[in-house]
């Protein structure tokens, strides 16, 4: 089951640490996602504060 980082919201499939922000604060409780293919030119990525391409959770449910 995929996990999302509570810090940067990156979704990861395996591992116990986020490869983007290097935090171990992961959760299975997330909903919705966005796939960012070009973070530099995406207006939505800019609004969400996403600077690196990847798959991100839209909502972290604690």
FENNOR-V873087 format. One record per residue. N is the residue number from 0. RES is the residue in three letters. PSI is psi in whole degrees, -180 to 180 (999 if undefined). D_CENTER is the distance of its C-alpha to the mean C-alpha in Angstrom with 1 decimal. Layout:
# FENNOR-V873087
{{N;RES;PSI;D_CENTER} {N;RES;PSI;D_CENTER}}
This chain:
# FENNOR-V873087
{{0;UNK;137;14.6} {1;UNK;150;10.8} {2;UNK;154;9.0} {3;UNK;143;5.9} {4;UNK;129;6.1} {5;UNK;-22;8.2} {6;UNK;-55;8.4} {7;UNK;-7;5.5} {8;UNK;11;3.0} {9;UNK;137;1.8} {10;UNK;130;4.5} {11;UNK;148;7.7} {12;UNK;-28;11.2} {13;UNK;161;13.4} {14;UNK;167;14.1} {15;UNK;8;14.2} {16;UNK;141;12.4} {17;UNK;126;9.1} {18;UNK;-17;10.4} {19;UNK;-51;8.8} {20;UNK;-4;10.0} {21;UNK;26;12.4} {22;UNK;155;12.1} {23;UNK;19;13.1} {24;UNK;80;11.9} {25;UNK;153;10.2} {26;UNK;150;11.0} {27;UNK;-10;12.1} {28;UNK;83;12.5} {29;UNK;161;9.9} {30;UNK;150;11.0} {31;UNK;149;10.5} {32;UNK;160;8.1} {33;UNK;137;8.4} {34;UNK;118;9.1} {35;UNK;118;9.9} {36;UNK;-30;13.0} {37;UNK;86;14.5} {38;UNK;-30;12.6} {39;UNK;-34;16.1} {40;UNK;-2;17.8} {41;UNK;121;15.4} {42;UNK;-38;16.6} {43;UNK;-42;13.7} {44;UNK;-40;11.2} {45;UNK;-43;13.8} {46;UNK;-33;14.1} {47;UNK;-5;10.5} {48;UNK;24;10.8} {49;UNK;126;8.5} {50;UNK;-7;10.8} {51;UNK;136;9.7} {52;UNK;145;9.7} {53;UNK;-171;7.2} {54;UNK;127;5.6} {55;UNK;144;3.1} {56;UNK;139;5.0} {57;UNK;-30;7.8} {58;UNK;127;9.6} {59;UNK;120;9.7} {60;UNK;107;13.3} {61;UNK;999;15.1}}
